[in-house]
Amino acid sequence: MLIKNSEIQLPVDDRFMALFEQSPLSIQIMSPDGRIVQVNKAWENLWGVTLDQLDGYNILEDEQLKEKGVMPYIERAFGGQSVEIPLVHYDPNVTIPDLTRHVEPKRWTKAVIYPIKNSVGQVQEIVLIHEDITDRIRNEEQIKVNELSYNSLLENANDIIYSHDLLGNYISVNRAAEKITGYPLEELRKMNITQLIVPEHHERIRQVIESKFHDPTPSIHEFDLVTKDGRRITLEVNPRVSLIEKETLAIEGVARDITKRKQMENDLHKSEQRLRLAMQAAKIYSWEIDLLTQEVTYSENAAALSDLESLIKNFTEISEIIHPEDLEHSLEMYERALEGSGTFTHQYRVVNLTKGTFWNESHAVAVRDADGTPVRLIGITQNINERKMIEEVRLTWAARLEEAREEERRRLSLQLHDDIVQQLAVASIKLQRVEKKLVELLPEENAVFADLVITQELLHRNQISLRQMAQILHSGVLEQFGLAEAFRKFTQNVDTFLTDQPTAISLNFADNFPRLAPAVENGIYRTTQEAVINALKHSQAKSISVTLDIREGLAFVIVRDDGCGFDLERIESNGIGLASMYERAELIDATLNISSKEGKGTTVNLAVLLEKSRRKA
């Protein structure tokens, strides 16, 4: 078989041609004038072109090779020397644009070039063999990048990264060690771990290192060390055995400063202990309901504090412990807690078949998932039986006090009406008789008669005022006809409290407003009375409205004025009138809300449950 050239024909056997074609190295054969006359498959794969595409190419005229400084090596081969060409990063697109089929055509190559001479030493052909080392170069570059990244990560890490020999002498540490321990890196690298670790942990760290030779499983340990300035800190360490040089073993690891975390854990533990003791002292336990399974879990002290024979394990068993009269309301509060976003508070009775009935108060909040669906209900429960008993006693005495007040108002009202007003009436009559006698005796004393007329007028006015006061102290109309008529009568008799500022009072009553229990009516009447009188005295209001209404099972009384308003917090801390209003509302189990802003008027809203407040037949 022959490789043909326009000038020569060299015999080549089949074996050489097989080696040439199957060689993994790129081989190209050139004529003495620089033209390529033969290439193998590896060459075509290397550059992504075929020999047919290189028509007119001459290696001795390749400007890219000249720019990269390798042309002198090539020229020496054409002069008859075997030459090793230095590493070249060659881009075929620069020399033969748009011919290569490679997306990324640039290649790193090492090459040898040598001449083939005839028997008399003349150069007949030149052979150029390339070794494609692109992948190796790229890998080396990536390794350098990785090393730089690793070194940067190592030096900028917040945790200590270290290695030491089996005797504990440090081999390497990063800058975090300097920052955490306070020792300079140069000093640290000359130290032994026993110089840092507190003496009481020496034996334990020796055991940990020894165990790593038998069990390489990653494990985390905590050790205390003393910093250069004498502070004791805690490190979380993850050591492992590593082969660093040939057969040299060392201990490598990462150590994290967890001093602050440990302090927070200790503080949290103390806080939890204090909370646990406080909850125990206050007879409070916590619980949680899984809304998917309805399973209930409790804090460890729940059984002792619950006053129940046994705690329910599933919320579906709630009827077994809740008092029958409170069950419906308890379930309603449960649904409200799931629907709302805040905390709900509920008071109810639980039944212990052995010990009796106890009052509980629960506070709970729903925990929701990312979609806003409630998944858990967590809360606390407190035994408030003693508090309820104290409240019951207090309310009983408060009710008795209110009864005594009403009785005293009734007595004063009767005394004003039947005694003082009547005496003023008698005085007025006698004064009229005196006036008649004086007219007969002293017909010319006009000044005296004028004084008598004024005195008569004063007596008359005082009679009217005292009658109004008697009506306000005790309203017989309230007892006979109810709130609506009592309010009408009251607003007709408030002249006593009117200032120079004219005030219009409007009444808005629901047609079907029912009669309520006497104590409830009296509480509503007195609270409303206080609100109206306060507005007349202090608000400078042009108008006051009193509304009686029924809505959603509640009886409402709303007193609204357009006066100057007041700072509610300041008044609530000092106002006796407001305190008495809240006290009366509590006595009749009513809800009292007062809202006011300076310059925006005041609204008093009193509401009672209609079902509990109706007058019995």
SEFIGU-591766 format. One record per residue (C-alpha): residue in one letter; x, y, z. Coordinates in steps of 0.25 Angstrom, whole numbers. Each point is the difference from the previous one (the first is absolute). Last residue first. Layout:
BEGIN
["A",[X,Y,Z]]
...
# end
This chain:
BEGIN
["A",[-377,141,340]]
["K",[15,1,1]]
["R",[6,12,-6]]
["R",[10,-2,-11]]
["S",[15,1,3]]
["K",[6,-14,-2]]
["E",[-6,-1,-14]]
["L",[2,14,-4]]
["L",[15,0,2]]
["V",[4,14,5]]
["A",[6,11,-8]]
["L",[4,15,4]]
["N",[7,9,-10]]
["V",[4,14,4]]
["T",[5,9,-11]]
["T",[7,13,2]]
["G",[3,12,-9]]
["K",[11,3,-10]]
["G",[8,12,5]]
["E",[8,-9,10]]
["K",[-3,-14,-3]]
["S",[-10,-9,7]]
["S",[-4,-15,0]]
["I",[-7,-6,12]]
["N",[-3,-15,-1]]
["L",[-9,-7,11]]
["T",[-3,-15,-1]]
["A",[-11,-4,9]]
["D",[0,-11,11]]
["I",[-10,8,9]]
["L",[10,3,11]]
["E",[11,2,-10]]
["A",[-8,11,-7]]
["R",[-2,7,13]]
["E",[15,-1,3]]
["Y",[4,6,-13]]
["M",[-10,12,2]]
["S",[6,2,14]]
["A",[14,1,-5]]
["L",[-4,9,-11]]
["G",[-6,10,11]]
["I",[12,-2,9]]
["G",[9,5,-11]]
["N",[15,0,4]]
["S",[7,-11,-9]]
["E",[-12,-1,-10]]
["I",[2,15,-2]]
["R",[14,0,-4]]
["E",[-2,-12,-9]]
["L",[-12,5,-7]]
["D",[5,13,-4]]
["F",[-12,9,-2]]
["G",[-11,3,-9]]
["C",[-4,15,-4]]
["G",[-15,-3,-3]]
["D",[-7,-7,-11]]
["D",[-7,-10,9]]
["R",[-4,-15,0]]
["V",[-7,-9,10]]
["I",[-3,-14,-5]]
["V",[-8,-10,7]]
["F",[0,-14,-6]]
["A",[-8,-13,3]]
["L",[8,-12,-6]]
["G",[-5,-12,-7]]
["E",[5,4,-13]]
["R",[-5,14,1]]
["I",[-11,7,8]]
["D",[0,15,2]]
["L",[-1,12,10]]
["T",[7,13,-5]]
["V",[3,13,7]]
["S",[5,12,-8]]
["I",[6,12,5]]
["S",[2,13,-7]]
["K",[7,13,0]]
["A",[10,-5,10]]
["Q",[8,8,9]]
["S",[6,-13,5]]
["H",[1,2,15]]
["K",[-13,2,8]]
["L",[-10,-5,-11]]
["A",[8,-11,-5]]
["N",[3,-5,15]]
["I",[-15,1,2]]
["V",[-3,-9,-12]]
["A",[10,-10,3]]
["E",[-4,-1,15]]
["Q",[-14,-2,-3]]
["T",[3,-11,-10]]
["T",[8,-7,10]]
["R",[-12,2,10]]
["Y",[-10,-5,-10]]
["I",[8,-12,-4]]
["G",[2,-4,14]]
["N",[-14,2,4]]
["E",[-5,-8,-12]]
["V",[9,-11,3]]
["A",[-4,-1,15]]
["P",[-15,0,-4]]
["A",[2,-11,-11]]
["L",[-3,5,-14]]
["R",[-12,6,-6]]
["P",[0,-2,-15]]
["F",[5,10,-12]]
["N",[-10,-4,-11]]
["D",[-2,15,-5]]
["A",[15,2,0]]
["F",[3,14,7]]
["N",[7,12,-6]]
["L",[0,12,10]]
["S",[6,14,-4]]
["I",[5,10,10]]
["A",[3,14,-5]]
["T",[11,8,8]]
["P",[0,15,2]]
["Q",[13,4,6]]
["D",[-3,9,13]]
["T",[1,-13,8]]
["L",[-11,-10,2]]
["F",[1,-9,12]]
["T",[-13,4,7]]
["D",[-7,1,-13]]
["V",[1,-15,0]]
["N",[-14,-3,3]]
["Q",[-6,-3,-14]]
["T",[11,-9,-3]]
["F",[-3,-8,12]]
["K",[-15,-2,-4]]
["R",[4,-5,-14]]
["F",[11,-9,5]]
["A",[-10,-6,10]]
["E",[-10,-2,-11]]
["A",[10,-8,-8]]
["L",[6,-7,12]]
["G",[-12,-7,6]]
["F",[-15,4,3]]
["Q",[-3,-2,15]]
["E",[14,-2,6]]
["L",[7,10,-10]]
["V",[-12,10,2]]
["G",[3,0,15]]
["S",[13,6,-2]]
["H",[8,2,12]]
["L",[11,10,2]]
["I",[-3,7,-14]]
["Q",[-15,2,4]]
["A",[4,5,13]]
["M",[10,10,-7]]
["Q",[-11,4,-9]]
["R",[-10,3,12]]
["L",[12,7,7]]
["S",[2,9,-12]]
["I",[-15,3,-2]]
["Q",[-1,4,15]]
["N",[12,8,-1]]
["R",[-5,8,-11]]
["H",[-13,3,7]]
["L",[7,5,13]]
["L",[9,9,-9]]
["E",[-13,6,-7]]
["Q",[-6,2,14]]
["T",[12,7,5]]
["I",[1,9,-12]]
["V",[-15,4,2]]
["L",[3,3,14]]
["D",[11,8,-3]]
["A",[-9,8,-10]]
["F",[-10,2,11]]
["V",[10,6,10]]
["A",[5,10,-11]]
["N",[-15,4,-3]]
["E",[-2,5,15]]
["E",[-12,9,-2]]
["P",[-11,-10,4]]
["L",[7,-3,13]]
["L",[-11,-6,9]]
["E",[-10,-5,-10]]
["V",[11,-4,-10]]
["L",[8,-6,11]]
["K",[-11,-9,4]]
["K",[-1,-5,-14]]
["E",[15,-3,-1]]
["V",[0,-7,13]]
["R",[-11,-9,-5]]
["Q",[8,-3,-13]]
["L",[12,-3,8]]
["K",[-8,-10,8]]
["I",[-4,-7,-13]]
["S",[15,0,-4]]
["A",[5,-6,13]]
["V",[-11,-11,-1]]
["A",[5,-3,-14]]
["L",[15,0,5]]
["Q",[-4,-9,11]]
["Q",[-7,-10,-10]]
["V",[13,0,-9]]
["I",[8,-3,13]]
["D",[-9,-11,5]]
["D",[-7,-8,-10]]
["H",[8,2,-12]]
["L",[14,2,6]]
["Q",[-2,-11,10]]
["L",[-6,-9,-10]]
["S",[12,2,-9]]
["L",[10,-1,12]]
["R",[-7,-14,4]]
["R",[0,-5,-15]]
["R",[15,4,-1]]
["E",[3,-7,13]]
["E",[-7,-12,-5]]
["E",[7,1,-13]]
["R",[14,1,7]]
["A",[-4,-12,9]]
["E",[-3,-8,-12]]
["E",[13,4,-7]]
["L",[7,-4,13]]
["R",[-7,-13,0]]
["A",[5,-2,-15]]
["A",[14,4,4]]
["W",[0,-10,11]]
["T",[-5,-11,-9]]
["L",[10,5,-11]]
["R",[11,-1,10]]
["V",[-4,-14,5]]
["E",[-2,-5,-14]]
["E",[13,6,-4]]
["I",[7,-7,11]]
["M",[-6,-13,-4]]
["K",[4,2,-14]]
["R",[14,3,4]]
["E",[1,-13,8]]
["N",[-6,-8,-12]]
["I",[9,7,-10]]
["N",[8,-13,-4]]
["Q",[8,4,-11]]
["T",[1,-5,-15]]
["I",[11,3,-10]]
["G",[-1,0,-15]]
["I",[4,-6,-14]]
["L",[-10,-3,-11]]
["R",[7,-7,-12]]
["V",[-2,-1,-15]]
["P",[-8,13,-3]]
["T",[0,2,-15]]
["G",[7,13,-4]]
["D",[7,-5,-13]]
["A",[14,0,7]]
["D",[-6,-8,12]]
["R",[-8,5,11]]
["V",[2,0,15]]
["A",[-13,3,8]]
["V",[1,8,13]]
["A",[-5,-4,14]]
["H",[-3,6,14]]
["S",[-8,-9,9]]
["E",[-7,3,14]]
["N",[-5,-11,8]]
["W",[-11,-1,11]]
["F",[-1,-13,8]]
["T",[-12,-9,3]]
["G",[0,-12,9]]
["K",[12,-8,6]]
["T",[-4,-14,-3]]
["L",[-8,1,-13]]
["N",[9,11,-5]]
["V",[-7,10,-9]]
["V",[6,12,-7]]
["R",[-6,14,0]]
["Y",[3,11,-10]]
["Q",[8,13,-3]]
["H",[5,3,-14]]
["T",[11,9,-5]]
["F",[3,0,-15]]
["T",[13,4,-6]]
["G",[1,7,-14]]
["S",[-2,-5,-14]]
["G",[-15,-4,0]]
["E",[-7,-12,-7]]
["L",[7,-11,9]]
["A",[-2,8,13]]
["R",[-14,3,-4]]
["E",[-3,-15,-2]]
["Y",[6,-3,14]]
["M",[-9,11,6]]
["E",[-12,-6,-6]]
["L",[4,-14,6]]
["S",[1,7,14]]
["H",[-13,7,-1]]
["E",[-7,-13,-3]]
["L",[7,-7,11]]
["D",[-2,10,11]]
["E",[-14,-5,5]]
["P",[5,-15,-1]]
["H",[12,3,8]]
["I",[13,-4,-8]]
["I",[7,-13,3]]
["E",[-7,-11,-8]]
["S",[-5,9,-10]]
["I",[15,3,-5]]
["E",[2,-15,-4]]
["T",[1,5,-15]]
["F",[12,8,4]]
["N",[8,-13,2]]
["K",[9,-5,11]]
["I",[-9,5,11]]
["L",[6,3,14]]
["S",[-4,-9,11]]
["E",[-7,2,14]]
["L",[1,15,-3]]
["D",[5,10,10]]
["S",[9,5,-12]]
["L",[13,3,8]]
["A",[5,-14,3]]
["A",[-3,-5,-14]]
["A",[5,12,-7]]
["N",[14,0,6]]
["E",[7,-7,-11]]
["S",[-6,10,-11]]
["Y",[-11,-6,-8]]
["T",[-3,-6,-13]]
["V",[-14,-1,-7]]
["E",[-3,-8,-12]]
["Q",[-10,6,-10]]
["T",[7,-8,-11]]
["L",[0,11,-10]]
["L",[-2,12,10]]
["D",[12,-5,9]]
["I",[-4,6,13]]
["E",[10,6,9]]
["W",[1,2,16]]
["S",[6,8,10]]
["Y",[-2,0,15]]
["I",[-3,11,10]]
["K",[-2,-2,15]]
["A",[6,14,4]]
["A",[11,-7,8]]
["Q",[2,-10,-11]]
["M",[0,10,-11]]
["A",[10,8,8]]
["L",[9,-12,2]]
["R",[-1,-4,-14]]
["L",[3,15,-5]]
["R",[12,0,10]]
["Q",[5,-13,-6]]
["E",[-2,5,-14]]
["S",[8,13,3]]
["K",[11,-8,6]]
["H",[1,-9,-12]]
["L",[-1,12,-10]]
["D",[11,6,8]]
["N",[8,-12,-1]]
["E",[-3,-2,-15]]
["M",[3,15,-2]]
["Q",[14,-2,7]]
["K",[2,-13,-8]]
["R",[-3,8,-13]]
["K",[9,11,4]]
["T",[12,-9,3]]
["I",[-2,-8,-13]]
["D",[13,3,-6]]
["R",[1,-11,-12]]
["A",[11,-9,-2]]
["V",[3,-8,-13]]
["G",[9,-12,-1]]
["E",[12,-7,-4]]
["I",[8,-10,8]]
["A",[13,-5,-6]]
["L",[6,-12,-6]]
["T",[13,0,-8]]
["E",[1,-12,-10]]
["K",[2,8,-12]]
["E",[-3,14,4]]
["I",[-13,5,6]]
["L",[-8,-13,3]]
["S",[-12,4,8]]
["V",[-7,-4,14]]
["R",[-12,8,3]]
["P",[-5,11,10]]
["N",[-13,7,0]]
["V",[1,11,12]]
["E",[-10,9,6]]
["L",[8,10,8]]
["T",[-3,6,14]]
["I",[7,13,5]]
["R",[8,3,13]]
["R",[6,14,-1]]
["G",[14,2,5]]
["D",[5,10,-10]]
["K",[7,-10,-9]]
["T",[-13,-9,0]]
["V",[-2,-11,9]]
["L",[-7,-13,-6]]
["D",[-12,-8,3]]
["F",[-4,-12,-8]]
["E",[-13,-5,-7]]
["H",[-1,-12,-9]]
["I",[-6,-3,-13]]
["S",[1,-14,-8]]
["P",[3,-4,-14]]
["T",[2,-15,0]]
["P",[15,-4,-1]]
["D",[-2,-11,11]]
["H",[13,-7,4]]
["F",[11,11,-3]]
["K",[-10,11,4]]
["S",[-2,-6,14]]
["E",[14,4,3]]
["I",[-2,14,-3]]
["V",[-13,0,8]]
["Q",[7,-6,12]]
["R",[11,10,0]]
["I",[-10,11,-1]]
["R",[-7,-6,13]]
["E",[13,-1,7]]
["H",[4,15,-3]]
["H",[-14,5,4]]
["E",[3,3,15]]
["P",[13,7,-4]]
["V",[-7,11,-9]]
["I",[4,-1,-15]]
["L",[9,11,-5]]
["Q",[14,-5,5]]
["T",[-5,-14,-1]]
["I",[-2,2,-15]]
["N",[15,2,-2]]
["M",[6,13,-5]]
["K",[10,4,-11]]
["R",[-11,2,-10]]
["L",[-7,9,10]]
["E",[11,9,2]]
["E",[2,3,-15]]
["L",[-15,2,-2]]
["P",[-1,10,11]]
["Y",[-8,-4,13]]
["G",[-13,7,3]]
["T",[-8,-13,0]]
["I",[-11,3,-9]]
["K",[6,10,-9]]
["E",[13,-8,-2]]
["A",[-7,-13,-2]]
["A",[-9,7,-10]]
["R",[13,3,-8]]
["N",[2,-15,-3]]
["V",[8,-11,7]]
["S",[11,-9,-4]]
["I",[9,-11,5]]
["Y",[-4,2,15]]
["N",[7,-9,10]]
["G",[-10,-10,6]]
["L",[9,-12,1]]
["L",[-7,-7,-11]]
["D",[3,12,-9]]
["H",[-9,12,-2]]
["S",[-10,6,-10]]
["Y",[-9,12,1]]
["I",[-12,7,-6]]
["I",[-5,10,11]]
["D",[-14,5,-4]]
["N",[-3,14,-6]]
["A",[6,-4,-13]]
["N",[8,11,-8]]
["E",[13,-7,0]]
["L",[-5,-14,-4]]
["L",[-10,5,-10]]
["S",[11,8,-6]]
["N",[9,-12,0]]
["Y",[-11,-8,-6]]
["S",[-4,10,-10]]
["L",[15,1,-4]]
["E",[1,-15,0]]
["N",[-12,-1,-8]]
["V",[5,10,-10]]
["K",[13,-7,-1]]
["I",[-7,-14,-2]]
["Q",[-8,6,-11]]
["E",[12,5,-7]]
["E",[6,-14,2]]
["N",[-12,-6,-6]]
["R",[0,10,-11]]
["I",[14,-3,-3]]
["R",[-2,-15,1]]
["D",[-13,1,-9]]
["T",[8,8,-11]]
["I",[12,-10,0]]
["D",[-1,-4,-14]]
["E",[13,-6,-4]]
["H",[5,4,-14]]
["I",[9,-7,-9]]
["L",[7,8,-12]]
["V",[7,-8,-11]]
["I",[9,7,-10]]
["E",[3,-6,-13]]
["Q",[11,-2,-10]]
["V",[11,7,7]]
["Q",[14,-4,-6]]
["G",[9,-8,8]]
["V",[6,-9,-12]]
["S",[-8,-12,4]]
["N",[-13,8,0]]
["K",[-4,8,12]]
["I",[-13,1,8]]
["P",[-1,12,8]]
["Y",[-5,2,14]]
["I",[-11,8,8]]
["V",[-4,-3,14]]
["A",[-13,6,6]]
["K",[-7,4,12]]
["T",[-14,5,-2]]
["W",[-11,9,6]]
["R",[-11,1,-9]]
["K",[-10,11,-4]]
["P",[-12,-6,-8]]
["E",[-12,2,9]]
["V",[-12,-3,-8]]
["H",[9,-9,-8]]
["R",[-4,-2,-15]]
["T",[12,8,-5]]
["L",[-1,7,-13]]
["D",[-5,14,5]]
["P",[13,7,-1]]
["I",[13,-7,-4]]
["T",[11,7,8]]
["V",[-8,7,11]]
["N",[-10,-11,0]]
["P",[11,-10,2]]
["D",[3,5,14]]
["Y",[13,-5,6]]
["H",[4,1,15]]
["V",[14,-5,-1]]
["L",[10,-8,10]]
["P",[14,0,-5]]
["I",[4,-7,-13]]
["E",[10,-11,1]]
["V",[10,0,-12]]
["S",[7,-11,-9]]
["Q",[9,8,-9]]
["G",[1,0,-15]]
["G",[-2,15,-4]]
["F",[-15,-3,-1]]
["A",[1,-4,15]]
["R",[7,13,3]]
["E",[-11,8,-7]]
["I",[-10,-6,9]]
["Y",[7,4,12]]
["P",[2,14,-5]]
["M",[-15,0,-3]]
["V",[-4,-2,15]]
["G",[-1,15,4]]
["K",[-15,1,2]]
["E",[-1,11,-10]]
["K",[8,-9,-11]]
["L",[-9,-12,3]]
["Q",[-12,10,-2]]
["E",[6,5,-13]]
["D",[0,-14,-7]]
["E",[9,2,-12]]
["L",[10,-11,3]]
["I",[-12,-9,3]]
["N",[-5,1,-14]]
["Y",[-16,0,-3]]
["G",[-4,1,-15]]
["D",[-10,-11,1]]
["L",[-3,-3,14]]
["Q",[-14,-5,-1]]
["D",[4,-13,-7]]
["L",[9,-3,12]]
["T",[-12,-1,9]]
["V",[-5,9,11]]
["G",[-4,-1,15]]
["W",[14,3,5]]
["L",[3,-12,9]]
["N",[-10,-9,-7]]
["E",[7,2,-13]]
["W",[14,-2,6]]
["A",[-5,-13,7]]
["K",[-5,-5,-13]]
["N",[14,1,-7]]
["V",[6,11,-8]]
["Q",[8,1,-14]]
["V",[5,10,-9]]
["I",[1,12,8]]
["R",[7,11,-8]]
["G",[13,6,7]]
["D",[10,0,-12]]
["P",[7,-12,5]]
["S",[-13,-8,-1]]
["M",[-9,-2,13]]
["I",[-5,-12,7]]
["Q",[-10,2,11]]
["I",[-2,-9,12]]
["S",[-10,2,12]]
["L",[2,-10,11]]
["P",[-10,-12,2]]
["S",[8,-7,-11]]
["Q",[-10,-9,-8]]
["E",[3,6,-14]]
["F",[16,1,2]]
["L",[1,-13,7]]
["A",[-8,-7,-12]]
["M",[9,7,-10]]
["F",[12,-4,7]]
["R",[-5,-15,0]]
["D",[-4,1,-15]]
["D",[14,3,-4]]
["V",[5,14,-5]]
["P",[8,2,-13]]
["L",[3,15,-2]]
["Q",[-4,7,-14]]
["I",[5,13,-2]]
["E",[-2,14,-7]]
["S",[-15,1,-2]]
["N",[-2,-8,13]]
["K",[-7,-13,1]]
["I",[0,-9,12]]
["L",[2,-14,-5]]
["M",[-5,-14,4]]
# end
